[in-house]
Amino acid sequence: MVGAGFAGMYMLHKLRSLGLSVRVIEAADDVGGTWYWNRDPGARCDITAAHYTYSFGPELKDAWIWSEKYATQSEILRSARFVADRQHCTLPRPGTSLFQHLELCSSLSTSPQA
């Protein structure tokens, strides 16, 4: 799978819940997708931050508390990292658990041959 933004992390969760073995390729050195790359000063969401809360597990939905109604880029990115940490979907980073399904700083140059 390609991409570790919010949709990519959700798809990883869904595919793993079906018992599939999944590896995600991500060009960035962290999760977050658009919110990783968009570092413009003052960047924030234009919908309520609650829309960025995953609902596939009450432990995630109830564990993250947004500090503002319209979250900043940095808080959205922290929430994406929080989800990745809780769902064990990234490679080891200092101070976090062992994650195994995401290859950061990676690119896909050709399509695998069948």
TORTOR-396792 format. One record per residue (C-alpha): residue number from 1; z, y, x. Coordinates in steps of 0.2 Angstrom, whole numbers, plus 5000, padded with zeros to 4 digits. Each point is the difference from the previous one (the first is absolute). Layout:
BEGIN
{NUM, {Z, Y, X}}
...
//
This chain:
BEGIN
{1, {5000, 5000, 5000}}
{2, {4997, 5018, 5006}}
{3, {5012, 5014, 4998}}
{4, {5019, 5002, 4999}}
{5, {5001, 5015, 4988}}
{6, {5009, 4999, 4984}}
{7, {4986, 4989, 4991}}
{8, {4999, 4989, 5016}}
{9, {5018, 4996, 5000}}
{10, {5000, 4996, 4982}}
{11, {4986, 4989, 5002}}
{12, {5009, 4991, 5014}}
{13, {5015, 4998, 4989}}
{14, {4989, 4992, 4986}}
{15, {4990, 4989, 5011}}
{16, {5016, 4993, 5009}}
{17, {5008, 4997, 4983}}
{18, {4985, 4989, 4996}}
{19, {5004, 4990, 5015}}
{20, {4985, 5006, 5010}}
{21, {5001, 5003, 5019}}
{22, {4995, 5018, 5003}}
{23, {4997, 5011, 5015}}
{24, {4997, 5019, 4998}}
{25, {4990, 5010, 5013}}
{26, {5006, 5018, 5001}}
{27, {4992, 5013, 5012}}
{28, {5016, 5011, 5000}}
{29, {5016, 4996, 5010}}
{30, {5010, 5000, 4984}}
{31, {4998, 4997, 4981}}
{32, {4997, 5014, 4987}}
{33, {4981, 5001, 4999}}
{34, {4995, 5018, 4995}}
{35, {5018, 5006, 5002}}
{36, {5000, 4994, 5018}}
{37, {4984, 5009, 5004}}
{38, {5003, 5016, 4990}}
{39, {5012, 5010, 5011}}
{40, {4995, 5017, 4993}}
{41, {5015, 5012, 5000}}
{42, {5007, 5001, 4982}}
{43, {4991, 4984, 4994}}
{44, {5008, 4993, 4985}}
{45, {4995, 4990, 4985}}
{46, {4994, 5008, 4984}}
{47, {5007, 4987, 4989}}
{48, {5018, 4996, 4998}}
{49, {5007, 4990, 5014}}
{50, {5006, 4986, 4989}}
{51, {4981, 4995, 4998}}
{52, {5002, 4994, 5018}}
{53, {5014, 4988, 4996}}
{54, {4995, 4982, 5000}}
{55, {5005, 4991, 4984}}
{56, {4997, 4982, 5006}}
{57, {5018, 4998, 5005}}
{58, {5016, 5008, 4993}}
{59, {5007, 5000, 5017}}
{60, {4987, 5012, 5006}}
{61, {4999, 5010, 4984}}
{62, {5018, 5004, 5000}}
{63, {5003, 5001, 5019}}
{64, {4989, 5015, 5004}}
{65, {5006, 5017, 4993}}
{66, {4988, 5014, 5001}}
{67, {5008, 5017, 5006}}
{68, {4987, 5010, 4991}}
{69, {4990, 4999, 4984}}
{70, {4984, 5003, 5010}}
{71, {5003, 4991, 5017}}
{72, {4994, 5007, 5017}}
{73, {4988, 4990, 5011}}
{74, {5014, 4995, 5012}}
{75, {5011, 4993, 4985}}
{76, {4985, 4990, 4993}}
{77, {4997, 4993, 5017}}
{78, {5018, 4995, 5002}}
{79, {5000, 4992, 4983}}
{80, {4985, 4990, 5006}}
{81, {5009, 4994, 5016}}
{82, {5015, 4996, 4989}}
{83, {4989, 4988, 4989}}
{84, {4992, 4992, 5015}}
{85, {5017, 4997, 5008}}
{86, {5007, 4993, 4984}}
{87, {4985, 4989, 4997}}
{88, {4998, 4994, 5018}}
{89, {4982, 5005, 5001}}
{90, {4999, 5009, 5017}}
{91, {5001, 4995, 5018}}
{92, {5017, 5002, 5009}}
{93, {5005, 5018, 5003}}
{94, {5016, 5005, 5009}}
{95, {5015, 4999, 4988}}
{96, {4991, 4991, 4987}}
{97, {4999, 4981, 4994}}
{98, {4986, 4989, 5006}}
{99, {4984, 5002, 4990}}
{100, {4985, 4989, 5001}}
{101, {4985, 5005, 4989}}
{102, {4993, 5016, 5006}}
{103, {4990, 5004, 5016}}
{104, {5003, 5018, 5004}}
{105, {4988, 5010, 5011}}
{106, {4986, 4987, 4997}}
{107, {4982, 5002, 4994}}
{108, {4988, 4988, 4993}}
{109, {4983, 5001, 5009}}
{110, {4990, 4986, 4992}}
{111, {5002, 4989, 4985}}
{112, {5006, 4982, 5003}}
{113, {4986, 4988, 4998}}
{114, {5002, 4986, 4987}}
//
